[in-house]
Each structure stands twice: as structure tokens, then as C-alpha cells.
Amino acid sequence: MPKVTVVHTSPETVLDDYKRLLETSEVKKHIPSQEELLLKLNLSWSLYYPACSTEPWQLEGILKYLKENGYNDVQAVENKTVVTNVMKGVKGNKWGPLMKKYGVPFVSLPEAEWVSYKPKAEMLAMDSIFPDGHRIPKMFIGKNVLHLPTLKCHGHTTMTGAMKNAFGGLITERRHHSHKMIHEVLVDLLAIQKEIHPHLFAVMDGAVAGNGKGPRTMEPVEANLLLASDDQVAIDAVAARLMGFDPMQIPFIKMAHDRGLGCGDVSQVEMLGDDVTNVNLNFKTGKSPVIFFDQLFRKKMKFLEPLLFHTGLFQLCVFASAFYHDTFWYNTFGKSRIRKFSKTPWGQLFGRY
């Protein structure tokens, strides 16, 4: 039976809570300490916004535990999109000093070597979206991966977690083309992961969760939850249930469950850690204007997709997204929410990093 561990946390105890989370979920059993390990960070925005990207206490809780338990061959990795900058994100999310503190090197995936890869599993979408072939980072092959997602809504996929975190590692910056078949792509990527990685594990931070128009323009919610599992489908299913969604109504979870890639039925998952039976965050997923128009042009007004996303006009789409998020929304709404967040215990903890 698949297992998912969930523990309650607080700003005062979060590092100890991460230790308890990892011990209870038996991470040492699932990720052997003597093998090479990649930490796949989650960068949804180059700028800092609560619950948006891997939180510094999340990264430190994991790095501290790994260092204390003999994991000596560890690298952290992250990729860019057409609207994010990796090194700006490393700075904005305060990852750099923590990786230096614990002696973990960082690899910016745009600078890594990418190689052609032909999946053994039947693909639902990847072959049609990328008919010229698929490429993955060469350094991923044969290494274990620990995903570091956050608990948040997503306009394309209802919620985002462990499975979606691979999206940023196994496809180049052209992965925006996958939005038209995003659920199928996430299932394909999990199948690929199971081919190239000996072991997979995920640790999801829900200390501060994101409700609404994710993965960026959300309302931060202090959920005080941490999750861990070696089953990427099960941890996403449990996270979805805690958020107030029916996991088996979320296409990528249902498809992955049906294809035997993990367990999406929470009734079949053994819950470890603290009792969260009555937790329901009552989240509602919304769509930012950027996601709304992305879906409109890719799925409903399909005749415009080749013009907008496969010609020089795509740069106008990139500019519009960057302007809306980084200039308009962040300065109009984001900063006021961050100021409010900075006065909370979690915000004060972030300020101390």
C-alpha cells in the first residue's frame, strides 16, 4: 500500500518538523544515501512570492537532514521558462546562501547538456507535441531525484505538486507548447522518470499554501502542513484532498492512477504522521488573464495557435506575460500581499533568511 506522511508545522519548529517528516516517511529506505541525488527545486517565479516556489525553510529542512544522514553526493537543479530567470530566482527565493551553507552545488539546467531520449513507455502526448524528438538533461539519467514542490493551485492543472515539478526539469523552455495537453504530458513525464531515475521521492511544503489563481497570483494561506512520499501520484492526491478537491476528478492524477504509475485513490493510501482527517482548506482554483488567454488560443481558437506560438509573434506573448506578472500584478497587488505576509510568523521567518 502506498504511504504519504503529513505533519503539522510552525515557524518555530519547522526544521525539526522536516526531520520528523523525513524520518516517518523513511526517506533513507527510499533514497539510498550512497547514491547520487538531485534536488529538483521549484521555481514558478523569479521574484519571491509566498507559496510560489521552494521556500527557504523547505530547502534548509531537507539539506540539514541530508547532511546529517550521510548524503554526500547531492546537487540542486532548476530550469528556466520563457518568463523566468534561474539565477534571479536563486537569489530572490534565498536559495543561494543555504546551498553554500550545506555545501550543495547548484546546476542551472539551461547550462547543462541535453540529450535525445526515446521513452520506452507509450506516450500520451509527448510525441505529438514534440514530433522532432524529446531531449532531457543528460545528468538526470541514472540519478535519484527528490522533488521540492509547494502546495498550491494552478490554473492549468487545478493543483500542482510532485508530478508537475518534473515539468520544469525534463523539458526545455519550449515546454509552454505542452499546455494544450498538460495533463497527458505530466503522465508521460512520470513514465519517463520511472525509466531514468532509480528512485523518486517528493517533499511538499504547505506551511504557506497558495489559493486561487496559481501558480503565481495567489492568496497565501498559512496551512502549516508538510507532506512526503515516494509515490508521486499519491502525494499529489493527498495534497489535492487537503486543498478541498476530489483527486480522481483531476485528469493527470486519474490518468496516472489508471496507468499504474501511482495511487490516486486516497482511500487506498496509508496515511502516516499527524491526523489530518478533518483538514479541508476549501481552495478554489482560478485563472490569471495569462492562463485564460493561453488556453483560449491553444484549445478553443486553435487556428491562432500556429501564428501566436510558432512565429516571431510569440515574443509579444512572452512580453505580455512578463509585463502582467512582474510589472503590473506584482507591483499593484503582489507587494501589498507580501507586506501583509511579512508581518506573520512565516513572513518573519522568511525575513530572517
C-alpha positions as CSV (number, residue, x, y, z in Angstrom):
1,M,0.0,0.0,0.0
2,P,1.4,3.4,-0.9
3,K,2.2,5.7,2.0
4,V,2.0,9.5,2.4
5,T,3.2,11.3,5.5
6,V,1.7,14.6,6.6
7,V,2.8,16.6,9.7
8,H,1.7,19.8,11.2
9,T,4.3,22.5,11.4
10,S,5.1,26.0,12.7
11,P,7.7,28.7,12.1
12,E,9.3,27.9,15.4
13,T,9.6,24.1,14.8
14,V,9.8,23.8,11.0
15,L,13.3,22.3,10.8
16,D,12.6,19.7,13.5
17,D,9.3,19.0,11.7
18,Y,11.1,18.4,8.5
19,K,13.3,15.9,10.3
20,R,10.2,14.1,11.7
21,L,8.6,14.2,8.3
22,L,11.6,12.5,6.6
23,E,12.1,10.0,9.4
24,T,8.4,9.0,9.5
25,S,8.3,8.6,5.7
26,E,11.5,6.5,5.8
27,V,13.3,8.6,3.2
28,K,16.6,6.6,3.8
29,K,14.8,3.5,2.8
30,H,13.6,5.0,-0.5
31,I,16.6,7.1,-1.4
32,P,19.9,5.3,-0.5
33,S,22.4,7.8,1.0
34,Q,25.4,6.4,-1.0
35,E,23.8,7.1,-4.4
36,E,23.8,10.3,-6.4
37,L,20.8,12.6,-5.6
38,L,19.4,15.5,-7.4
39,L,17.2,18.0,-5.6
40,K,14.7,19.3,-8.2
41,L,13.7,22.8,-6.9
42,N,10.5,24.5,-7.9
43,L,10.8,28.0,-9.5
44,S,7.5,29.3,-10.6
45,W,8.5,33.0,-10.4
46,S,11.9,34.7,-10.4
47,L,10.5,37.1,-7.9
48,Y,9.7,35.9,-4.4
49,Y,6.0,35.4,-3.6
50,P,4.7,33.2,-0.7
51,A,3.9,29.6,-1.6
52,C,5.0,30.2,-5.2
53,S,8.4,28.5,-5.3
54,T,10.5,26.2,-3.0
55,E,10.6,28.0,0.4
56,P,14.0,28.6,2.1
57,W,12.9,26.7,5.2
58,Q,11.8,23.8,3.0
59,L,15.2,23.7,1.3
60,E,17.1,24.1,4.6
61,G,15.0,21.4,6.4
62,I,15.9,18.9,3.6
63,L,19.5,19.9,3.3
64,K,20.1,19.8,7.0
65,Y,18.6,16.3,7.2
66,L,20.6,15.0,4.2
67,K,23.8,16.5,5.6
68,E,23.3,14.9,9.0
69,N,22.5,11.5,7.5
70,G,25.4,10.9,5.1
71,Y,24.0,12.1,1.8
72,N,27.3,13.5,0.4
73,D,26.6,13.4,-3.4
74,V,23.8,15.9,-3.7
75,Q,23.2,18.6,-6.4
76,A,20.3,21.0,-6.6
77,V,18.9,21.8,-10.1
78,E,16.3,24.0,-11.7
79,N,15.4,25.2,-15.1
80,K,14.1,28.4,-16.7
81,T,10.9,29.1,-18.7
82,V,10.4,31.8,-21.3
83,V,9.5,34.2,-18.5
84,T,11.7,33.1,-15.6
85,N,15.4,33.6,-14.9
86,V,17.1,30.8,-12.9
87,M,19.8,32.8,-11.1
88,K,17.4,35.7,-10.3
89,G,15.1,33.1,-8.8
90,V,18.0,31.6,-6.8
91,K,18.6,35.0,-5.3
92,G,15.0,36.1,-4.9
93,N,14.0,32.9,-3.1
94,K,17.1,32.9,-0.9
95,W,18.4,29.5,-2.0
96,G,22.0,30.5,-2.7
97,P,23.2,31.0,0.9
98,L,21.6,27.8,2.0
99,M,23.3,25.7,-0.7
100,K,26.6,27.3,0.2
101,K,26.0,26.7,3.9
102,Y,25.4,23.0,3.4
103,G,27.9,22.5,0.6
104,V,25.5,21.6,-2.2
105,P,26.3,22.8,-5.7
106,F,23.7,24.2,-7.9
107,V,23.3,23.4,-11.6
108,S,21.3,25.7,-13.8
109,L,19.7,23.3,-16.3
110,P,19.9,25.7,-19.3
111,E,23.6,25.4,-18.9
112,A,23.6,21.6,-18.7
113,E,24.0,19.1,-21.5
114,W,20.7,17.9,-23.0
115,V,20.5,14.7,-25.0
116,S,17.8,13.0,-27.1
117,Y,15.7,10.5,-25.3
118,K,13.2,8.0,-26.7
119,P,10.9,6.8,-24.0
120,K,10.2,3.0,-23.7
121,A,6.6,3.7,-22.4
122,E,3.8,4.6,-24.8
123,M,3.4,8.4,-24.7
124,L,0.0,10.0,-24.5
125,A,1.1,13.4,-25.8
126,M,4.9,14.0,-25.9
127,D,5.3,12.5,-29.4
128,S,2.6,14.7,-30.9
129,I,3.7,17.9,-29.2
130,F,7.4,17.4,-30.0
131,P,7.4,15.4,-33.2
132,D,11.1,16.3,-33.8
133,G,12.0,14.4,-30.7
134,H,12.4,14.9,-27.0
135,R,15.5,15.9,-25.1
136,I,16.3,15.6,-21.4
137,P,19.3,16.7,-19.2
138,K,22.0,14.0,-19.5
139,M,22.8,14.4,-15.8
140,F,19.3,13.2,-14.9
141,I,19.9,9.7,-16.3
142,G,20.7,7.1,-13.6
143,K,20.4,9.5,-10.7
144,N,17.8,9.6,-7.9
145,V,15.5,12.7,-7.6
146,L,13.9,14.4,-4.7
147,H,11.2,16.9,-5.7
148,L,10.6,20.1,-3.7
149,P,7.2,21.4,-4.8
150,T,4.8,23.7,-2.8
151,L,1.1,23.2,-2.0
152,K,-0.7,25.5,-4.4
153,C,-3.4,25.9,-7.1
154,H,-2.6,26.0,-10.7
155,G,-4.8,27.4,-13.5
156,H,-3.7,24.8,-16.0
157,T,-4.0,21.7,-13.7
158,T,-6.2,22.7,-10.8
159,M,-3.4,22.0,-8.3
160,T,0.3,21.4,-8.8
161,G,2.7,19.2,-6.8
162,A,5.2,16.4,-7.3
163,M,4.2,15.4,-10.8
164,K,4.1,18.9,-12.1
165,N,7.5,19.6,-10.6
166,A,9.1,17.3,-13.2
167,F,7.7,19.5,-15.9
168,G,10.4,22.1,-15.1
169,G,13.2,19.5,-15.3
170,L,12.6,17.2,-18.2
171,I,11.5,19.7,-20.9
172,T,13.4,22.7,-22.2
173,E,12.0,26.2,-22.1
174,R,9.7,25.3,-25.1
175,R,7.6,23.3,-22.6
176,H,4.9,26.0,-22.9
177,H,3.7,24.1,-26.0
178,S,2.6,21.3,-23.6
179,H,-0.1,23.5,-22.1
180,K,-2.6,22.2,-24.7
181,M,-2.3,18.7,-23.4
182,I,-0.8,19.4,-20.0
183,H,-2.4,16.5,-18.1
184,E,-1.3,13.9,-20.6
185,V,2.2,15.4,-20.6
186,L,2.5,15.1,-16.8
187,V,1.6,11.5,-17.0
188,D,4.2,11.0,-19.8
189,L,6.9,12.7,-17.7
190,L,6.2,10.4,-14.7
191,A,6.6,7.4,-17.0
192,I,9.9,8.8,-18.2
193,Q,11.0,9.5,-14.7
194,K,10.4,5.9,-13.8
195,E,12.6,4.8,-16.7
196,I,15.6,7.1,-15.9
197,H,15.6,7.5,-12.1
198,P,16.3,4.5,-9.9
199,H,14.4,6.2,-7.0
200,L,11.9,9.1,-6.7
201,F,10.8,11.0,-3.7
202,A,8.8,14.2,-3.0
203,V,8.6,16.6,-0.1
204,M,5.9,19.2,-0.4
205,D,5.8,22.4,1.6
206,G,2.4,23.6,2.7
207,A,3.5,25.7,5.6
208,V,2.2,28.6,3.4
209,A,-0.1,27.3,0.6
210,G,-1.4,29.1,-2.4
211,N,-5.1,29.5,-3.1
212,G,-6.7,30.9,-6.2
213,K,-5.0,32.0,-9.5
214,G,-1.9,29.9,-9.2
215,P,0.9,29.2,-9.7
216,R,1.8,32.9,-9.1
217,T,-1.0,35.3,-8.5
218,M,-2.4,33.5,-5.4
219,E,-3.7,34.3,-2.0
220,P,-1.2,33.0,0.6
221,V,-2.8,30.8,3.3
222,E,-1.0,29.6,6.4
223,A,-1.8,25.9,6.2
224,N,1.0,24.7,8.4
225,L,1.4,21.3,6.6
226,L,4.3,19.3,5.3
227,L,3.9,16.2,3.1
228,A,6.3,13.5,1.9
229,S,6.1,10.3,-0.2
230,D,7.9,8.1,-2.6
231,D,4.6,7.8,-4.6
232,Q,4.4,10.9,-6.8
233,V,0.7,10.3,-7.6
234,A,-0.3,9.6,-4.0
235,I,1.3,12.7,-2.6
236,D,-0.5,14.8,-5.2
237,A,-3.8,13.1,-4.5
238,V,-3.5,13.6,-0.7
239,A,-2.5,17.3,-1.3
240,A,-5.5,17.7,-3.6
241,R,-7.8,16.3,-1.0
242,L,-6.4,18.6,1.7
243,M,-6.9,21.5,-0.6
244,G,-10.6,20.5,-0.9
245,F,-10.5,18.8,-4.4
246,D,-11.5,15.3,-5.4
247,P,-8.2,13.9,-6.6
248,M,-9.8,11.4,-9.0
249,Q,-11.6,14.3,-10.8
250,I,-8.2,15.9,-11.6
251,P,-7.2,14.4,-15.0
252,F,-3.5,13.9,-14.5
253,I,-4.0,12.2,-11.2
254,K,-6.7,9.9,-12.6
255,M,-4.7,9.1,-15.7
256,A,-1.6,8.3,-13.8
257,H,-3.6,6.1,-11.4
258,D,-5.3,4.2,-14.3
259,R,-1.9,3.6,-16.0
260,G,-0.4,2.1,-12.8
261,L,2.1,4.9,-12.2
262,G,1.0,5.5,-8.7
263,C,-2.1,5.7,-6.5
264,G,-4.6,8.5,-6.9
265,D,-7.3,7.0,-4.8
266,V,-6.8,8.4,-1.3
267,S,-8.8,5.6,0.3
268,Q,-6.0,3.2,-0.8
269,V,-3.2,5.3,0.7
270,E,-1.8,4.7,4.2
271,M,-1.6,8.0,6.0
272,L,1.4,8.4,8.4
273,G,2.3,11.3,10.7
274,D,-0.4,13.6,12.2
275,D,-4.1,13.3,11.9
276,V,-5.4,15.4,9.0
277,T,-8.7,13.7,8.6
278,N,-10.7,16.9,9.1
279,V,-8.4,19.2,7.2
280,N,-10.1,20.9,4.2
281,L,-8.6,24.2,3.0
282,N,-11.5,24.8,0.7
283,F,-9.3,26.1,-2.1
284,K,-10.7,27.3,-5.4
285,T,-8.6,27.4,-8.5
286,G,-8.8,30.5,-10.6
287,K,-7.1,31.5,-13.9
288,S,-5.0,34.6,-14.3
289,P,-5.5,36.5,-17.6
290,V,-2.3,35.0,-18.9
291,I,-3.5,31.4,-18.4
292,F,-7.0,32.3,-19.6
293,F,-5.8,33.6,-22.9
294,D,-3.2,30.8,-23.2
295,Q,-5.9,28.2,-23.0
296,L,-8.2,30.2,-25.3
297,F,-5.7,30.4,-28.1
298,R,-4.4,26.9,-27.7
299,K,-7.6,25.0,-27.1
300,K,-10.6,27.0,-28.4
301,M,-9.2,29.3,-31.1
302,K,-6.8,26.7,-32.4
303,F,-6.4,28.4,-35.7
304,L,-4.4,31.2,-34.0
305,E,-2.0,28.9,-32.2
306,P,0.5,28.4,-35.1
307,L,0.6,32.2,-35.6
308,L,0.9,33.2,-31.9
309,F,3.1,30.4,-30.6
310,H,5.2,29.3,-33.5
311,T,6.3,32.6,-35.1
312,G,8.0,35.8,-34.0
313,L,4.7,37.0,-32.6
314,F,5.4,34.6,-29.7
315,Q,7.8,37.2,-28.3
316,L,4.8,39.5,-27.8
317,C,3.1,36.8,-25.8
318,V,6.2,36.5,-23.6
319,F,6.4,40.3,-23.1
320,A,2.7,40.4,-22.2
321,S,3.1,37.6,-19.6
322,A,6.2,39.2,-18.1
323,F,4.7,42.7,-18.0
324,Y,1.4,41.4,-16.4
325,H,3.1,39.4,-13.7
326,D,6.4,41.2,-13.0
327,T,5.3,44.8,-13.5
328,F,1.6,45.2,-13.2
329,W,0.3,42.5,-10.9
330,Y,3.4,42.3,-8.6
331,N,3.5,46.0,-8.0
332,T,-0.3,46.5,-7.9
333,F,-1.4,43.5,-5.8
334,G,1.6,41.3,-5.0
335,K,3.7,43.8,-2.9
336,S,0.7,44.6,-0.7
337,R,0.1,40.9,0.0
338,I,3.8,40.4,0.7
339,R,3.8,43.3,3.2
340,K,0.8,41.7,4.9
341,F,2.6,38.3,4.8
342,S,5.8,39.8,6.2
343,K,4.0,40.6,9.4
344,T,3.0,37.0,10.0
345,P,5.3,34.4,11.8
346,W,6.1,32.7,8.5
347,G,6.8,36.0,6.8
348,Q,9.1,37.0,9.7
349,L,10.9,33.6,9.3
350,F,11.4,34.3,5.6
351,G,12.8,37.7,6.5
352,R,15.4,36.1,8.8
353,Y,16.9,34.1,5.9
